[in-house]
Structure formats: structure tokens, C-alpha cells
Amino acid sequence: MSFEALGLNPFILRALAESGYEAPTQVQQDAVPAALDGRDLLVSSRTGSGKTAAFMLPSLHRLSGVACGEVRGPRVLVLTPTRELAAQVSGAAKKYGRYVRDSRVVSVVGGVPYPAQNRMLAGRYEILVATPGRLIDQLDRGRIDFSRVEVLVLDEADRMLDMGFIEDIETVVAKLPTERQTLMFSATLDVRIARLARNMLRDPLAINIASQEAKPDIEQRLLLADGLGHKNRMLEHILRGTDVQQAIVFTSTKRGADLLASDLEQSGFLTAALHGDMRQSQRNRALDQLRRGRLRVLVATDVAARGIDVQGISHVINFDLPKSAEDYVHRIGRTGRAGRAGIAITLVENREYRQIKSIERYLRLEIPMHTLPGLEPKSRLERPVDERRPRPPRKWTGTRTAAPGGRPPSRSGEERHRGARPAAAGSKAGRW
């Protein structure tokens, strides 16, 4: 199928062609026509499958049909969980809508000075991309008018729920016109997403691409580490490999990201850190350098697990394990994008066995164990003793005489220890 077959505005098709887009992905093929028909959508699709274009293309098509006049306020509202994802969505909207007259984009996220945002909100714009916290703040200050919102998009809805944004989302939705189109996109579907959809969508069309499309071409590997020093040596060995174009290294803490980025920089790698304590200008600078190829390694916390779309990332390395299997999937989804191959390497210690098994159960596959020549671990990844199959309880093979009332007579501690039953006069003791 071609983009022309989707029925999009010629100005949008022109921008897609100039951007090098040749054919829509599966999620775009299924979601765009339904969105153009005005249906509410509940879409589940893996990270990197083209969800941003799946909701932005029909939204831009709607904007291209009717002039907005001089009325201010957004016609399309997109909620995202992180600043990085908001920046990605804003960039995509500008790229796809470059020839659409009324498609000005404003981004409202934390970490950006209020005066700059206030000036943008005071002007004309049609698309508002925002994180929930800062959006609520600007709403309370009376700087945003939702009266003409036609389309609401909840991007990465599962992640927003994980981050505790449910009350903010409900507050925003309560202020929107009831006659609107709502498009909800999520990498996973669970009970929480279903409940949110029931409250916010009208007769939605459910599209589950995750069960239809092939998995991305990502080779997954486990490397067993004896400890922190062993991890550091293996990480440097991997990053010095000639097959590494660009890599994202994930840590579990902000301080860990800063320390590891500093160590790698001292070892000669072009490295930067990315985490939630950095100013937005610093985060934008790090991502811009990564996209321009001026960074070879980005050390990040899970703030970067969604919203980074850099095709040059050949490797994702989990220096620390993620908190959940879902976070693991989103981390490794930073590589193998746009049909390219990628490698995801996880450094794991023996004590983290259960977390690995949880990830494997979620993926329904076993991640193969690898070793690095000269850096083999001294230990082996073994199943903990308490996970071995318990022995079945021993069964009584004799006959116990019932006491009055139907209950068997009690036994002394010594008899229980020996496994004997109380013997009646003239009878032989039973045995276990």
C-alpha cells in the first residue's frame, strides 16, 4: 500500500515524499483510514512501529480541510509522558505539516522557562503537544483555551499511567469539548488502559498491531558479570567494537548515569548523560548531538526509554536491569528502528536471576547467554535453591484408628519425628 491510497491531503503526501517515506507501516495502514473517518481509536503497537505518524497524519489532514480563522487555541491536543517524546511528536508534526497552512505547533513541557512558553501560547497555533504536569499548570493560569479542540491524542498511554498521570489526564479531559475525536495509543494493553478507554473514548475501534506484525530485528544477548568492576570492563570492551555505531547505555539511577558517563568520557568515548535532573536545554543538547552523530554513547535513565528516535543507534546496553519487563522492551526498542538491525546487550549478575526470568516470561523467549573472550565470568547463572521444584508431601500408608468424634489420635513429638503412628494394643505400627 502507498500513502496515496490512504486518502491524505496532497500537501501532506508531498512532505512525506520529501522526507523519504515510501510506504506506510502496518499501524499506519490500519489506523489512518479509520481516523480519517472520524472514529475513536484504541491502538496497541510496539515501540518504533510508526505510531506518531499514525495519529499525526490524519490530524494534519483534518487541519488542512478547514481554515481556522483568527480564533486562538489548539484544535489538536497531544499528551505525552516525557519531554523527549513531546519533542519527537512536535518535530514530526512540523515535518509532515510543513506545507499545511494552518498547522503551527506549540510544545508545553516542564524544564522550559515560562516567559518563552507564554509568548508561544499567546500567539496562533493549531497543534499543542504537552506533558500533563506543565499543561495543568498553564491551564490553571488561564493561558490555554480548549473550546475548539477537535482531536485529543493520548500517546504512550500506558507510560503515562505508570508515571502517575491519571488524575492530570482526567482533569484535562474534563475541560475538553465532549464532541471530539480521541485517539489512544499504547505499546501495551492492560486492565488500566481498558478502564481509561471506557471513560474517555466513544465506541472505539480497537487495533492490536502487536500481535500481527513481526518483531523488530533486534538480537538480544545476556552477559554474566561478577560485579561492578567486571561490568565496567565488559562495557568498555563492547563500546570499542567496530560494529558499534552509536549506543545508549541504561542505568537505574541519575547519579549512576552521571558517574558512568564521566568514566566513559575519561576513557576516550564521546559521551553524554541524559536524566530527569538535567535542565531541558541540556537534555535537548544531548539528543541533538546524538542525532547529528557527535555523540557515540548516551548514558541514560528510563526517562529516555521512550521518545528517542535515532536511526544510528546500533546497540542498547542495559548496564543496570530495568524495573519491569515492559521497561526492558521500551529500552531495547531504541535500536532496530526503521527496519534496521540492532543489538541489545544486558549485563546481569547472579542475584538478578529472577528479574531476567520475568523478562523472558514476558517476551516468551529465552535470551541467549554470551561471553566476551578474556572477560569470562568466574561464576555461572544458576537457579536459586528456593526456585527448585518442591518435593511432594509424603503420604500415610498405614491405617490410623479414629478417636471418638471421628478425629485420629494425636501423636507425641517423638512419634511425629520418627514417622510412626500410635499403635493400638495387639496391632503393628503403621509407617510412612
N, C-alpha and C positions, 0 to 999 in steps of 0.2 A: 504493500500500500504506500502511496505517496502522500505528502502533506496536502497536495491539491485536492485529493479525494476526500479530505476531512471537511472541506467546505469553508476554509478560513479566508479572511479578507486578503485580497492581493497584496496589500501593503505589508501584512504580516508574512506572507509567503516570500516576498522579496527579501525581508530581513533574515528569514530562516536560510534562504539560499546563500546570501552573502556571508552568513555565519558558518556555512559548511554543513548544515543539516540536510541529509539526503532522504531519510525515511523515518517515520515515527516509530517509537518503541511500542511494545505491546500495551503498556499502561496508557500511552497517548492514543493509540488506536481505539481503545475501549472507552476511555474517559472523555475525550474531546467531543465526539459527536453527541453523547448524552448530555454533556454540559451545555453544548450549543442549543439543545432542545429545551433547556431550562430546568432539567432535573436536578434535584439534590443528590449528592453522591457521597457514598462511604467507600473509600478506596484503600485497599491494603496492597502494598507493593514494597519490595525490598529497597534498601538504600542504593542510590546510583542507577535507578531504573528509568529516570526521566520524569519524576513526579512534578517537578517545578513547572516544566513546560505543559504538563497535562492539565494544570489548573490555570496557568497564566495565559496560554494561547486562547482559550475560549473567553477569558475575562477581557483580554485586549480586543477580541472580535466584538464583544458587546460594546466596548467603549468606542469602537470605530463606526458603529452604526448610528449613534445619536450624538449630536453636538451638546456639550454641557452648558454652554452659555456662560454667564458671569457668576452663577451660583458657586459658592465655595464649599469645601468639604469633600471627603472621599466618596467615590462610587464603588470602589473595590477596597475591601479591608482584608489584609493577610496577617494572621497571627502566627508567630514562630516562637520556639522556645529559647533560642540563643541569638546573640548579636551577630555571630558569624553566619548563621542561616539567614537572618534578615538581610545581611549584606549580599548574600548569594541570590536571594529572591529579588532584591532591588536591582541587582546587576542584570539578571535575566529579563526582568520587566523592561528595563531600558534597552536591552539588546533586541528583544523581539518586537518592541513597540517603537523603534526608532523612526519609523515612517507613519505611525499613527498619530494624528494631530493632537487629540486630547488624551494623552497617556502619561502625564507628568507624575513622577514618583517622589514620595517623601518617606523617609525612614525615621521612625521614632524608637530609639533604643537607649538603654542605660549607658552611662560612661561618656555620653556626648554632652557638651555644655548646653545649658538651657537656652541662652540667647540665640545660638545658631539654629536650634530646633524651632524656637518660637518664630523666627523670621520665616522659615520654610512653611510652617503651619499657617502663617498669616497670608500667604500667597495662594495662588490657584494650583490645585493638584487634583488628580483623579484616583491615584492608587496610593494607599497608605499601608506600609509594611512596618509591623511593630512587634515588640516583645510586650507581654502583658503588664509587667510592673510599671514601666515608664508610660505606657498608654493610659493606664488608670490614673497616674499622676497628672498627665496633661488633660485628661477628661475632667478631673476634679478642679483644675484651674480654669476650665471653660474655654479651652483653646481649640477644641475639636467639635465639629457639628456632624452627627451621624444621620441626619434626617434624609439624606439622599443615597445611603449605602444600598447598592443593588446586589452585591456579591460579598459573602463572607467566606474566607478560606481559613481553615484550621490546618496548618502544615505541621507534620510530625506531632499529631495529637497525643500519641502515647508518651512521647518525651515530655510534653507539657504537663501531663498528669503526673509523671514520675517526679517532676520538679516542683509539684505542689501548686500549680497554677489554676486548679479547678475553680476556686472561688473567684479569681480575677476573670477567668473566661466567662463565668456565669454573669458577673457584673457587667462586662462588656456586651454580652448578647442581650441582656435585659434592656439596654439602651438603644438597640438597633431596630429598624423597622421590621415588623412581622412579615411583610411581603418582601422577601428577599430570597436569593438562591444561596444555599450553603453547601460548600464542598469540603469534606473532611478527609484528609489524607493521613495515613499512618503506616509505619513499617510493620506493625503487628496489630492483631485484633484480639481483644480480651473482653472480659465482662465489663470493665470500666469504660472502654470505648463504646461498647454496645449501649450502656446506660446513657452516656453522653450523647450518642447519636439519637436515641429515643427522645431526649429532651430538646434537641436543637434542630433536627432535620425533619422534613415532611416527606413521607413516603419515599425514602431514599433508594436509589439504585445501588446495590452492593456489588463492588468489583473487587475480586480477590485475585490479583495477579501473582501473588507469591506462590500459589500452588500450581500456576500454569507455566511460568517462564523458567528457563534454565538458570541454574545458579551462575554467578559470575565466575570468570576464570581465575580463581584465587587458589594458589597452592598453600595449604596450611601445614605448619610444622611445629613440633614441640622440641625444646632443648632443655634438658635437665641440668639445673645449676646446683652446685654445692653450697652456695651462699652469695652474698653481695659482691665480694671480690671476683668470684668466678663469673657472675653476671656481667660485671663491667668489662672483663677481658673478652668474653664472648661477643658483647655488643660492639666493641671496637673492631674485632675480627670481622664481624658481619659488615659493618659500615665501610670497611676498607676494601670490600669486594668490588670487583669491576662491574658486576651486574647491578649494583645499587645506583640508580639514577638520583632519586630523592626518597627520603624515608621520613615517616612520622613515628616517633618513639613515645609510647604512652606510659605515664607514671600515675600513681594513685593519689599523690598529693602535690599541692602547688610548690611547696618547699623542695620536694624531690625533683620536680621539673626544673626549677632554677639551678639546683646543685648539679644535676646531671648535664644540663645544657652548658654550664660553666666548665665542667670537667671535659666535655667533648670539644668545646672551643679551645681549651688549652692543649688538647691533643691534635689540633690542626684541622678540625672539621668546621665548615661554615654552618653554624648552629644558632638557633634562637629558641626561646621558650614561649609558650602560649598557655595562659591560665586566667582564671576569673579575677585575680587581684591586680592584673595589669590594666592600665588605662586603655580606653578604647583606641586611642591613637597608636599606642604601642602594639595592640593586637592587630590593627589594620596594617601597620607597617610590616609586621612579621608575615602576615598572609600575603601581602603584596610582593614581598621579597621571595616568598616561596613560589608564587605563580610566575614571577619573572625569572626563576631559575637561579636567583642569587643566594639561595639557601639550599644546602644539601640535606640538612637534618632539622626537623622541627620536633622539639620535645614538648609534649602537651598533656594536659589532664583531659578528662572526658568532656570538657567544655568544647573541645574540637572534634568530638566523635561524630557530630552531625553538622552539616553546613560547610564543610570544606570540599570543594570540587576542583581538584588539581590533577590533571591527567598525567603529569610527570611522576606521580608518586608510585614507585615500583615496589616499595616494601613498607609494611606496617609491622612494628616490633612492639610487643607487649612486654615492657621491662617489668611492670607490675601487672598482676591479673586484674581484670575489671571486677566490679561488684556483682554483676549479673551476666547471664548468658546473652541477654538482649544487648547489653553494652558491648560485649565482645563482637557481636555481629556488626554493630554500627562502627566499631573501631576498624575492623578489617575491611569494611566497605569503603574506606578511604583509598584503597588501591583496587586495581582491576576495574577501573571505570571506563565508560565509553567503549566497551568491547575489548579493552586491553587486558593483558595478563598481569597478575600481581602475586606477591608472596607475602604471607602473614606468618610471622615467627613469634612464638610465645615462650618466654623464659620462665620455667616453673621449678619450684623446689618441692621436695618430698612432702612437706607439710601442707602443700596446696593441692593434694591429690583430689580431694572431694570437689573443689571448685572446677577442676578440669573435667571430672566425670559429669558434673552438672552441665557444663558447656557441651560436652559430647552428646549427652542425652537430648539436649535442646536441638542440636544440629542433626541428630540421628546418624552420626558417623563417628568413627574413631580417628582422632588426629594422630598421624604417624610421628614416632619419636625419631629424631635425628641426632647426630653428634658432629662436632667440629674436630678435624684432625689436630691433635696436640692439645685439645681442650676438653677431652672426655671427662665426664663426671666420675667421682670416686664411688658414688652411691648409685642405687637403682630406684626407679619409681615403683614402689611396692604398694599393694593393697593393705590398708591398715587392718590390724587384727580384729577390731570390732566390726569390720565390714564382712568378715568371713561368714559363711552360712552357719547359723547356729545348729547344734546337734538336736535332733528330735527328742522330746522327753521320753524317758524310759517308761515302759508300760508294766503294770502289775500282772503277773502270770499266775498267781495263786488265787485262792478264794478266801475272802475276808468274811468273817462271821459278823453279822449285823447285831448291834446292840439294841436294846429296847428303844423304840421310836424310829427305827429304820436307819440309823446312822452307824457307820462302822466304828469300832472301838478305837480310842486314841492310842498312840504308841509313845513310848518313852524316847528321850533324845538318843539314847544308846541304840534302841531298836531302829529308829529312823536312820541313824548314821550307818548301821550295818545293812540296812535294806530289808530287815526281817519284819514279819507281821506278828502280832500277838498270837500265840499258839493256844488253841483250846486243849483241854485235858484229853489225852489219848490220841491226839492228832499230830501230824507233822507240820512243821512251819512251812508256809509258802515262801517263795523267793521272787525277787525282781527279775 
